[in-house]
Amino acid sequence: MIAPVAQVAAVPETTPFVAPEELARRVRGAPLLRLGANESAFGPSPRAIAKMAAELPHLAWYGDPESYELREALAARHHCAVENLSVGAGIDDLLGLAVRAYVGPSGVAVTTRGSYATFDYQVRAHGAGLETVPYSDDCRPDLNALAAAARRLRPALVYLANPDNPSGYFHERDAIDTFRRALPAGTVFLLDEAYADFVARDRLLPDEIDPNMLRMRTFSKAYGLAGARVAYVIATPAAVATFQKIRVHFAVNRNAQIGALEALRDESHITAVVRDTMTGRRDYEHLASSYHLATLPSDTNFVCFDLGSRTRAERFLTAMLELGVFIRKPGVAPLDRYVRVTVGNAADRARFASCFPLALERCADVPA
Ligand SMILES: *Cc1c(COP(=O)(O)O)cnc(C)c1O
């Protein structure tokens, strides 16, 4: 009998998400309309696809383990040095490295209860302690509560997604600036900016390196490259050297680097995606209000619809699944009465809108 080390044996058998492929295997066997994982309905830059396709014959080669060209382009974009950037196989990968490097089995991390689940997953996977504070009653990450918990617990690390997932809420630059100053010395501030590309640059923190911060960005959302797995962390050269030391050097595959680099160059594609996403959010808000449902404000590529109660939201989600539409819902109050729906393209939104009254009908016997 082989057995894992005690620390790993103690890790709970959770997965952060059930994938749409697995849901399709369980309920239908047919592919689902994917509006549940905040993938881009507008796809990657056609230029990036063409570049990646042209490079496919070179898949026999390892990629550049330094991702150097990509980091050079990112350094120009963020007005920093190549030494301020480490590239990983998605933010999910970088979150694990951050926990391993800065929290460790004896450390504690603080987050918002019910916010991005893969962070919690990584903390548990590394045997670290997790402390949480609730969302505010109006479904926002509560910066005052997070800062108070940080001052009380003096954790190794505080996690905040801004814009947040699953609420969609965005805290403006000044609020984030006040928050980071309220954290105790010695606490790492991990700012997950997976959806920052949907926000105007002057609403984000400026491009300066804060020695206590790890800022993470990804090509998975606005850039539409979730399946390629490529993201990066912006930090001090010392922090970047730490990431570079412990990462798996070929985790970011060659084609992902090539695609991400070309996607960065195709600025008009991103501009169009951000504009179309905003149109899609307005569409969803109108759809909700035409059925007298509220939505949460969002600066992302998804919108939360208020179904009135947890059981109703669960029933709505199941009904949508039966209708062939994959969406997700937050599991923790006060967000648990919402369903979270990714902004689809015009055709996706039309199909979602046509399923909407049918799914609502199937909730009719559940009290709001
Ligand atoms: C989607 C998402 C991620 C995952 O990003 P990858 O780069 O695909 O791993 C990370 N953080 C948040 C808040 C997300 O919503």
The ligand as an ORCA input file, in Angstrom:
! r2SCAN-3c Opt
* xyz 0 1
  C     -11.514     32.879    -14.430
  C     -10.793     33.351    -13.229
  C      -9.481     32.969    -13.008
  C      -8.830     31.880    -13.822
  O      -7.921     32.357    -14.667
  P      -6.987     31.342    -15.493
  O      -5.940     32.276    -15.955
  O      -7.831     30.771    -16.582
  O      -6.479     30.298    -14.566
  C      -8.794     33.513    -11.929
  N      -9.412     34.382    -11.111
  C     -10.692     34.761    -11.280
  C     -11.306     35.720    -10.323
  C     -11.424     34.222    -12.332
  O     -12.712     34.511    -12.457
*
